[in-house]
Amino acid sequence: MSGPAEARVALFGYGSLVSPESAAVTLARPVPPPVPATLSGWRRRWSQCRDNLAVEKTFARSDGGVVPRHVLGLNIEPSEGAASLNGALLEVTEAELVRLDGRELRYDRVEVTGRVSPDDGFERVFAYTAKRPNHAPEPPPGAVVLAAYVRRVEAAFAELGPDQVRLYRETTESFRAEMIEAVLVRDEIPPGNPREW
């Protein structure tokens, strides 16, 4: 006699986790193409901030080696007045969510079930939003965005389907920081976490 079936669980990716190749590095398994979806009641901004001098990876400008103090990443914030933003659903197990928590060190996992369309039959859907110490509604002076991250995210949306890059750009606040080419100069990155940004 078998036990009850596990609930189907998904992650709503809105940045680098839209990329099956990027997700596969963390999950240590092949990842099928994600399912395009939208999330209502949230907005996407460049408001996740990390201290580039104090975390597990430090990047320097490739044009001279200067190490910027802060690096920005994509984030979603609750916003009842916001239009839906596009992204993708990735089916995962509960154990894989724990692996993803290890990747998304500066984010809290939150449940967004009922806010995602289509829900594709998933009983629970999660997304990541910046932890309070990493949430920067205004970018710190001198903060930067890594060009490799921007390219990976835009390529992932391009692979997701026609018009997805356009929708991504329309539903993402323009970053108010300089975009730079960078090189990794200090590495204490846990296995399965991105090394390019």
Backbone bond lengths (Angstrom), bond angles and torsions (degrees), N, CA, C in turn:
res aa  C-N    CA-C-N  psi(-1)  N-CA   C-N-CA  omega(-1)  CA-C   N-CA-C  phi
1 M - - - 1.459 - - 1.529 108.93 -
2 S 1.279 116.93 124.94 1.459 120.16 -177.96 1.525 110.05 -89.75
3 G 1.351 115.57 155.74 1.455 121.85 179.24 1.511 110.50 -78.80
4 P 1.321 116.15 -178.95 1.470 119.76 178.81 1.528 110.77 -65.50
5 A 1.314 114.85 146.46 1.467 120.08 179.52 1.528 109.16 -67.66
6 E 1.326 115.17 143.72 1.463 119.53 176.49 1.518 109.85 -67.58
7 A 1.330 115.65 143.29 1.462 120.07 175.55 1.519 109.31 -64.02
8 R 1.325 116.15 142.38 1.462 120.19 176.01 1.523 108.37 -76.63
9 V 1.330 115.44 127.78 1.458 122.27 -174.93 1.525 109.04 -123.21
10 A 1.322 116.57 142.64 1.463 121.02 178.13 1.514 110.32 -135.01
11 L 1.312 113.86 156.23 1.456 122.16 170.46 1.520 107.56 -106.79
12 F 1.325 117.17 133.36 1.461 121.17 171.28 1.513 107.12 -90.37
13 G 1.329 116.38 109.64 1.454 121.89 176.83 1.513 109.92 -91.62
14 Y 1.326 116.25 138.54 1.470 120.18 -178.89 1.522 111.54 -131.11
15 G 1.337 117.35 3.16 1.464 122.70 -179.80 1.515 109.21 -141.78
16 S 1.321 116.60 -122.15 1.466 120.04 -175.61 1.522 113.26 -65.62
17 L 1.338 117.89 -24.43 1.467 119.03 179.73 1.526 112.97 -77.25
18 V 1.316 117.98 -0.14 1.469 120.27 167.96 1.525 109.40 -69.99
19 S 1.326 117.02 -23.97 1.467 122.34 -179.07 1.530 110.72 -79.84
20 P 1.346 118.42 117.62 1.464 119.55 177.72 1.526 112.36 -59.66
21 E 1.335 117.21 -35.64 1.465 120.50 -179.75 1.526 110.54 -65.60
22 S 1.317 117.14 -41.04 1.452 120.75 179.57 1.526 110.60 -67.76
23 A 1.327 117.22 -44.32 1.467 120.65 178.50 1.529 110.87 -63.54
24 A 1.325 117.19 -37.43 1.466 121.01 -178.25 1.521 111.87 -62.81
25 V 1.333 117.46 -33.83 1.470 120.58 178.46 1.522 109.68 -61.07
26 T 1.315 117.10 -41.55 1.462 121.02 -178.98 1.525 111.66 -76.25
27 L 1.322 117.35 -41.90 1.462 120.90 -175.22 1.529 112.99 -82.05
28 A 1.334 116.59 -12.91 1.474 121.74 179.11 1.523 111.48 57.71
29 R 1.320 114.86 40.98 1.468 121.13 175.62 1.521 108.20 -158.23
30 P 1.335 116.65 157.66 1.463 117.84 174.04 1.529 110.09 -62.85
31 V 1.309 115.42 141.26 1.463 121.08 -179.22 1.520 108.33 -116.61
32 P 1.326 117.38 122.10 1.467 119.05 178.47 1.520 110.81 -67.88
33 P 1.316 117.14 164.39 1.466 119.07 177.87 1.524 110.52 -54.62
34 P 1.336 117.99 132.90 1.462 120.32 -179.77 1.527 111.34 -71.12
35 V 1.317 115.52 163.94 1.459 122.89 -178.71 1.528 108.90 -95.82
36 P 1.344 118.91 120.01 1.461 119.80 177.37 1.519 110.80 -58.01
37 A 1.331 116.16 140.71 1.466 121.30 -178.82 1.517 108.38 -155.68
38 T 1.318 115.42 169.64 1.464 120.71 175.17 1.528 108.74 -126.75
39 L 1.315 114.84 153.99 1.461 122.88 179.25 1.523 108.14 -121.67
40 S 1.320 117.20 125.00 1.472 120.56 -179.94 1.525 110.17 -101.66
41 G 1.328 115.22 154.03 1.451 121.25 176.77 1.522 114.57 82.08
42 W 1.318 116.80 8.89 1.468 122.44 178.26 1.522 108.40 -134.17
43 R 1.340 116.27 154.86 1.462 121.13 173.54 1.524 109.07 -123.63
44 R 1.331 116.22 154.00 1.467 122.44 -178.54 1.528 108.54 -106.33
45 R 1.351 115.70 126.72 1.459 121.34 -178.44 1.528 109.79 -139.90
46 W 1.313 115.48 165.22 1.461 122.46 172.96 1.533 107.26 -90.21
47 S 1.325 115.93 67.92 1.465 119.91 -172.26 1.528 113.91 -124.74
48 Q 1.317 117.21 13.78 1.471 119.82 170.82 1.520 106.38 -97.63
49 C 1.332 116.36 128.51 1.460 120.85 -173.56 1.522 110.48 -126.77
50 R 1.320 116.11 136.26 1.470 119.57 174.89 1.522 109.54 -124.81
51 D 1.325 114.06 149.59 1.457 121.77 176.07 1.525 107.34 -81.08
52 N 1.307 116.20 104.91 1.464 122.45 -174.52 1.528 112.94 -64.59
53 L 1.330 117.83 -15.96 1.466 121.51 -179.34 1.520 112.57 -94.04
54 A 1.336 117.83 -14.82 1.465 120.02 -169.45 1.521 115.09 -120.79
55 V 1.320 118.56 -2.98 1.462 119.38 -176.07 1.525 110.84 -102.29
56 E 1.325 115.77 -168.04 1.472 121.33 -171.92 1.526 113.94 -73.82
57 K 1.312 117.67 -9.27 1.465 120.34 178.30 1.519 109.12 -146.34
58 T 1.311 114.38 139.27 1.462 120.90 179.60 1.514 108.53 -124.53
59 F 1.311 115.73 131.12 1.461 122.07 178.22 1.522 109.87 -113.06
60 A 1.331 115.39 145.78 1.462 122.59 174.53 1.525 108.65 -118.90
61 R 1.318 115.00 155.18 1.477 119.42 174.18 1.523 108.91 -60.95
62 S 1.320 116.07 135.45 1.463 118.76 177.92 1.520 111.43 -73.41
63 D 1.340 117.66 -16.80 1.463 121.47 -179.85 1.527 111.33 -99.86
64 G 1.318 116.80 57.07 1.463 118.92 175.02 1.514 114.78 133.61
65 G 1.317 118.24 -13.26 1.450 120.09 173.24 1.510 116.84 85.27
66 V 1.339 118.54 2.69 1.462 120.34 178.06 1.529 108.85 -65.62
67 V 1.333 115.96 136.33 1.463 121.53 -179.20 1.524 109.24 -99.17
68 P 1.336 117.99 110.47 1.467 119.47 177.80 1.526 110.35 -69.06
69 R 1.310 116.79 150.04 1.466 121.01 -177.04 1.526 112.11 -74.42
70 H 1.338 117.74 -39.96 1.464 120.67 -174.48 1.529 111.57 -126.54
71 V 1.332 114.46 140.97 1.465 122.44 176.47 1.527 107.58 -121.61
72 L 1.331 116.01 132.84 1.457 121.69 179.29 1.518 111.48 -98.38
73 G 1.327 115.08 148.54 1.459 121.75 173.77 1.525 109.47 -134.06
74 L 1.309 114.94 170.54 1.459 119.52 178.94 1.523 110.53 -70.37
75 N 1.309 113.73 151.56 1.453 121.88 179.84 1.525 107.86 -150.39
76 I 1.326 115.87 157.45 1.463 119.86 168.95 1.517 108.04 -117.61
77 E 1.334 114.31 144.19 1.458 121.98 -178.74 1.525 108.66 -129.70
78 P 1.344 117.46 139.62 1.468 118.52 176.22 1.530 110.48 -59.56
79 S 1.314 115.45 137.58 1.467 119.99 -179.46 1.521 108.03 -161.75
80 E 1.308 115.67 97.67 1.468 119.64 -175.37 1.527 112.84 -60.18
81 G 1.318 117.51 -27.06 1.452 119.51 -179.29 1.522 114.08 -86.35
82 A 1.330 116.64 -3.44 1.465 120.32 -175.21 1.523 111.13 -77.32
83 A 1.319 115.45 146.84 1.464 120.27 170.78 1.522 108.17 -71.79
84 S 1.314 116.57 165.04 1.457 120.29 177.84 1.524 110.17 -63.93
85 L 1.332 115.75 146.86 1.463 120.40 173.89 1.516 108.40 -112.75
86 N 1.339 115.14 151.22 1.459 118.43 -177.00 1.520 111.00 -92.81
87 G 1.307 114.43 157.94 1.454 122.70 179.24 1.509 108.54 -173.19
88 A 1.332 116.34 -149.02 1.459 119.91 -176.56 1.518 110.32 -150.81
89 L 1.327 114.42 149.81 1.455 121.42 175.86 1.523 109.83 -98.28
90 L 1.314 114.79 133.11 1.461 122.84 178.43 1.518 107.44 -123.10
91 E 1.337 117.48 118.64 1.461 119.91 179.30 1.521 109.58 -72.58
92 V 1.330 115.73 132.24 1.466 121.96 -178.25 1.523 109.32 -140.15
93 T 1.330 114.85 165.04 1.461 120.45 172.54 1.529 108.64 -96.86
94 E 1.329 115.86 169.00 1.464 119.80 176.20 1.530 110.15 -59.57
95 A 1.341 117.28 -40.62 1.465 120.67 179.20 1.527 111.10 -64.30
96 E 1.329 117.00 -36.11 1.465 119.82 178.89 1.529 111.24 -70.14
97 L 1.323 117.37 -30.23 1.464 119.27 174.99 1.527 110.37 -61.23
98 V 1.323 116.79 -36.92 1.469 120.05 178.32 1.529 109.76 -65.66
99 R 1.334 117.50 -39.80 1.476 120.47 175.98 1.523 110.34 -61.69
100 L 1.323 116.06 -41.94 1.465 119.76 179.46 1.528 111.24 -66.86
101 D 1.336 117.37 -34.39 1.468 119.98 175.32 1.527 110.24 -58.64
102 G 1.341 116.72 -37.73 1.462 120.79 178.19 1.511 112.47 -66.60
103 R 1.306 116.66 -30.92 1.468 120.47 176.83 1.527 110.42 -75.20
104 E 1.308 115.41 -44.03 1.468 121.20 -174.37 1.532 110.07 -90.06
105 L 1.317 115.85 59.83 1.465 122.87 -172.85 1.522 114.10 -57.55
106 R 1.305 116.65 -32.66 1.463 120.89 -175.32 1.532 112.89 -98.88
107 Y 1.324 115.64 15.22 1.462 121.15 -177.79 1.527 110.76 -126.51
108 D 1.316 115.10 152.15 1.462 122.51 169.30 1.528 108.20 -99.18
109 R 1.317 115.51 140.83 1.464 120.11 174.11 1.527 108.03 -84.74
110 V 1.334 116.12 127.22 1.462 121.31 -179.75 1.520 109.36 -126.28
111 E 1.313 115.40 150.14 1.463 119.26 179.01 1.523 109.26 -85.85
112 V 1.342 115.60 132.26 1.467 121.30 179.13 1.527 110.88 -124.25
113 T 1.334 115.54 20.24 1.463 120.39 177.77 1.530 109.33 -53.30
114 G 1.313 115.84 135.94 1.460 120.85 -179.73 1.516 113.35 90.85
115 R 1.335 117.15 -12.24 1.465 121.55 178.45 1.531 111.83 -102.65
116 V 1.335 116.22 -6.71 1.465 121.05 -173.87 1.522 109.51 -104.92
117 S 1.333 115.42 137.43 1.462 121.26 178.06 1.523 110.01 -136.89
118 P 1.333 119.30 133.93 1.459 124.55 -12.37 1.521 109.68 -71.98
119 D 1.328 116.43 157.57 1.468 118.36 -179.18 1.524 111.77 -85.52
120 D 1.347 117.58 -8.95 1.458 124.12 174.36 1.539 112.31 55.09
121 G 1.313 116.97 26.81 1.451 120.78 176.55 1.521 115.21 81.99
122 F 1.337 117.67 6.78 1.462 120.02 178.80 1.526 109.53 -76.59
123 E 1.331 115.16 137.18 1.459 119.94 -179.87 1.524 112.19 -83.04
124 R 1.337 116.54 -28.26 1.463 121.03 177.62 1.524 108.28 -138.95
125 V 1.335 116.44 138.47 1.461 122.57 178.50 1.529 108.09 -130.45
126 F 1.332 115.08 135.80 1.458 121.29 -178.67 1.522 109.91 -122.62
127 A 1.313 115.91 159.43 1.466 123.37 172.97 1.523 106.98 -145.40
128 Y 1.328 115.64 170.69 1.459 121.13 179.72 1.519 110.22 -113.95
129 T 1.346 114.94 135.36 1.457 121.54 175.88 1.533 108.18 -130.66
130 A 1.308 116.90 146.51 1.463 121.37 -172.78 1.523 112.27 -57.50
131 K 1.328 115.68 136.51 1.461 121.05 172.39 1.531 108.67 -62.10
132 R 1.310 116.35 154.90 1.463 120.73 -177.60 1.543 112.96 -52.49
133 P 1.357 119.96 -46.15 1.472 118.35 -179.26 1.533 113.79 -67.17
134 N 1.339 116.33 -17.59 1.461 120.49 -178.76 1.517 113.63 -105.00
135 H 1.329 116.31 4.46 1.456 119.74 179.70 1.519 109.01 -90.60
136 A 1.324 115.78 122.68 1.465 121.46 -178.73 1.527 108.73 -123.99
137 P 1.335 117.90 89.21 1.468 119.12 177.92 1.524 112.36 -55.94
138 E 1.338 116.30 -32.12 1.466 121.85 173.29 1.523 107.00 -119.58
139 P 1.333 118.37 132.25 1.466 118.97 -178.78 1.524 111.65 -66.18
140 P 1.340 117.42 139.25 1.468 119.49 176.05 1.527 110.38 -63.23
141 P 1.328 118.07 155.10 1.467 120.23 177.31 1.530 110.66 -55.96
142 G 1.319 115.57 134.56 1.455 120.83 177.42 1.509 115.16 79.34
143 A 1.342 118.01 3.21 1.467 120.29 178.90 1.524 110.00 -63.01
144 V 1.333 115.44 150.39 1.461 121.26 -178.83 1.525 109.94 -130.65
145 V 1.307 114.40 163.12 1.466 123.71 171.50 1.521 106.20 -117.41
146 L 1.332 116.91 135.11 1.461 120.47 -178.56 1.528 110.44 -83.23
147 A 1.322 115.76 125.85 1.467 121.55 -176.91 1.523 111.52 -59.99
148 A 1.324 118.41 -34.76 1.474 121.11 -179.86 1.527 110.51 -61.85
149 Y 1.318 116.79 -36.71 1.465 121.63 178.41 1.525 109.94 -67.18
150 V 1.325 116.52 -46.54 1.465 120.62 179.79 1.526 110.05 -59.23
151 R 1.331 116.72 -45.37 1.470 119.89 -179.85 1.520 111.50 -62.36
152 R 1.344 117.59 -43.15 1.469 120.43 -178.78 1.520 111.17 -63.28
153 V 1.310 116.20 -43.23 1.466 119.58 -178.91 1.522 110.43 -65.37
154 E 1.321 117.28 -46.92 1.466 119.41 -178.46 1.527 111.61 -65.82
155 A 1.326 118.02 -36.54 1.468 120.86 176.33 1.526 110.74 -64.31
156 A 1.326 116.32 -39.63 1.469 119.97 179.41 1.526 110.82 -62.94
157 F 1.332 117.01 -42.34 1.462 119.30 178.69 1.530 111.04 -68.53
158 A 1.322 117.66 -34.26 1.465 120.44 176.88 1.525 110.60 -63.03
159 E 1.336 116.51 -38.57 1.467 120.75 178.89 1.522 111.59 -72.28
160 L 1.313 117.03 -23.00 1.458 121.38 -176.92 1.526 112.25 -67.42
161 G 1.317 116.71 -30.46 1.459 118.40 177.43 1.506 112.19 151.99
162 P 1.334 115.86 167.85 1.459 121.23 179.85 1.533 110.67 -56.33
163 D 1.302 114.80 137.70 1.471 123.48 176.62 1.531 114.78 75.18
164 Q 1.336 118.69 -2.87 1.460 118.99 -176.19 1.536 112.31 -70.93
165 V 1.341 117.85 -36.28 1.466 119.31 176.82 1.524 110.12 -65.34
166 R 1.317 116.27 -41.84 1.473 119.76 177.97 1.527 110.05 -60.49
167 L 1.330 117.42 -45.95 1.465 120.64 178.85 1.522 111.30 -63.26
168 Y 1.337 116.52 -39.60 1.462 120.38 177.22 1.528 110.24 -59.13
169 R 1.313 116.83 -47.56 1.471 120.00 -179.07 1.526 111.77 -65.23
170 E 1.331 116.47 -37.99 1.467 120.31 -179.25 1.523 112.11 -68.58
171 T 1.333 117.48 -28.03 1.463 120.74 -174.74 1.532 112.36 -108.09
172 T 1.327 116.34 17.99 1.468 121.01 178.06 1.521 108.52 -123.95
173 E 1.327 115.40 126.57 1.457 119.01 176.30 1.528 109.64 -60.77
174 S 1.315 117.52 137.44 1.467 120.81 176.25 1.518 109.35 -60.46
175 F 1.348 116.66 139.37 1.466 116.51 179.83 1.520 109.89 -75.97
176 R 1.329 113.18 140.34 1.460 121.49 -178.83 1.517 108.99 -105.37
177 A 1.332 114.46 50.11 1.462 121.75 -179.76 1.521 107.00 -152.27
178 E 1.305 115.61 159.92 1.464 120.70 179.82 1.525 110.05 -72.73
179 M 1.332 116.41 136.19 1.459 121.04 172.75 1.529 108.02 -92.28
180 I 1.344 116.57 130.43 1.467 119.68 -175.66 1.529 111.26 -129.65
181 E 1.316 115.34 153.70 1.463 121.53 165.36 1.523 106.09 -82.27
182 A 1.316 116.61 138.80 1.460 119.67 -173.75 1.519 111.18 -142.20
183 V 1.331 114.97 160.89 1.461 122.38 175.96 1.525 108.57 -126.58
184 L 1.314 115.77 145.44 1.459 121.92 178.18 1.523 109.02 -75.67
185 V 1.328 117.74 124.44 1.466 121.08 -177.86 1.526 113.07 -117.70
186 R 1.324 117.99 -13.45 1.466 121.26 174.25 1.512 107.68 -144.48
187 D 1.343 115.56 133.13 1.461 120.39 -170.16 1.523 110.88 -135.84
188 E 1.325 115.06 109.17 1.459 122.71 168.03 1.528 107.63 -127.05
189 I 1.314 114.83 39.18 1.464 122.00 -171.22 1.529 110.05 -77.55
190 P 1.333 118.08 126.88 1.459 120.13 176.50 1.531 111.19 -63.21
191 P 1.326 117.52 150.94 1.469 120.07 177.17 1.535 110.56 -56.23
192 G 1.326 114.86 140.70 1.459 120.40 178.26 1.512 114.71 88.95
193 N 1.331 117.25 -3.81 1.466 120.19 179.08 1.516 110.12 -100.30
194 P 1.331 117.04 147.37 1.475 119.76 -177.36 1.528 112.59 -60.91
195 R 1.313 114.72 144.14 1.463 122.17 178.96 1.529 111.70 -110.70
196 E 1.325 117.19 -9.29 1.466 120.86 -174.39 1.518 113.31 -87.67
197 W 1.348 116.89 -14.64 1.471 119.63 -178.12 1.514 110.55 -150.60
